[in-house]
Amino acid sequence: MQPAELRDHARSLARTQAFAGLSVVTMSTVDSTNRLARAVVSEYLDADQEIPPVAVVAWEQSAGRGRQGGGWASPAGAGAY
């Protein structure tokens, strides 16, 4: 699938009943999807609430972290991360 198709597919999946109960956080650009996911979880923990299923999707990542701590960037239009 091309990036635009992936985006449209992810949007349609997020609206289906198959994903009922799943929170999908979508961002145009983010430094790190992993960092954002950890921040979301931290908010629930700080509020002493149960953590729901959460997926974080960004169309561009500027400062992701690869395996073994290496830097990783995901340019806009190249896919969903």
RAURJO-V250872 format. One record per backbone hydrogen bond with DSSP energy under -0.5 kcal/mol. CO is the residue of the C=O (numbers start at 1). NH is the residue of the N-H. Records with the same first field share a line. If there is no record, write none. Layout:
BEGIN
CO=NH, NH
END
This chain:
BEGIN
2=6
3=7
4=8
5=9
6=10
7=11
8=12
9=13
10=14
11=15
12=15
13=16
16=19
17=20
19=22
21=23
22=24
23=25, 55
24=26
25=57
27=59
30=62
31=63
32=36
33=37
34=38
35=39
36=40
37=41
38=42
39=43
40=44
41=45
42=46
43=47
44=49
45=48
50=52
53=23
55=25, 57
57=27
58=81
59=77
60=30
61=74
64=72
66=69
67=70
70=66
72=64
74=61
75=78
END
